[in-house]
Amino acid sequence: MEIININALWSQNYFNHKTLMQKLENQHNEIKYTEYDYDFHREQIKFFNVAPMLPILIIFNDNQEVARLYNPTLEQIEKILTQI
């Protein structure tokens, strides 16, 4: 499983989301996490076809996208992870 995290410093939720991701990574260290900055990693995130509504998480399982969450809460993420 992999979680792609796309964020930007100008996002009003940047710091809250950063804290949320740290909690998530501590609770689920078996998941691969990849973080991209919307402004600095434009080439890498083209593949994901994201709008500048940030932060966004894209969850993959077996190389298939299973969820795309805009500004998610820890509870929303946990719910999806338990369904996979």
TALINRA-V753962 format. One record per residue. N is the residue number from 0. OMEGA is omega as a letter, one per 40 degrees, with the letter a starting at -180 (none if undefined). Layout:
((N & OMEGA) (N & OMEGA))
This chain:
((0 & i) (1 & i) (2 & i) (3 & a) (4 & i) (5 & a) (6 & i) (7 & a) (8 & a) (9 & i) (10 & a) (11 & a) (12 & a) (13 & a) (14 & i) (15 & a) (16 & i) (17 & i) (18 & i) (19 & a) (20 & i) (21 & i) (22 & a) (23 & i) (24 & i) (25 & a) (26 & a) (27 & a) (28 & i) (29 & a) (30 & i) (31 & a) (32 & i) (33 & a) (34 & i) (35 & i) (36 & a) (37 & a) (38 & a) (39 & a) (40 & a) (41 & a) (42 & a) (43 & a) (44 & i) (45 & a) (46 & a) (47 & i) (48 & a) (49 & i) (50 & a) (51 & i) (52 & a) (53 & e) (54 & i) (55 & i) (56 & i) (57 & a) (58 & i) (59 & i) (60 & a) (61 & i) (62 & i) (63 & i) (64 & a) (65 & i) (66 & i) (67 & a) (68 & i) (69 & i) (70 & a) (71 & i) (72 & i) (73 & i) (74 & i) (75 & a) (76 & a) (77 & i) (78 & i) (79 & a) (80 & i) (81 & i) (82 & a) (83 & none))
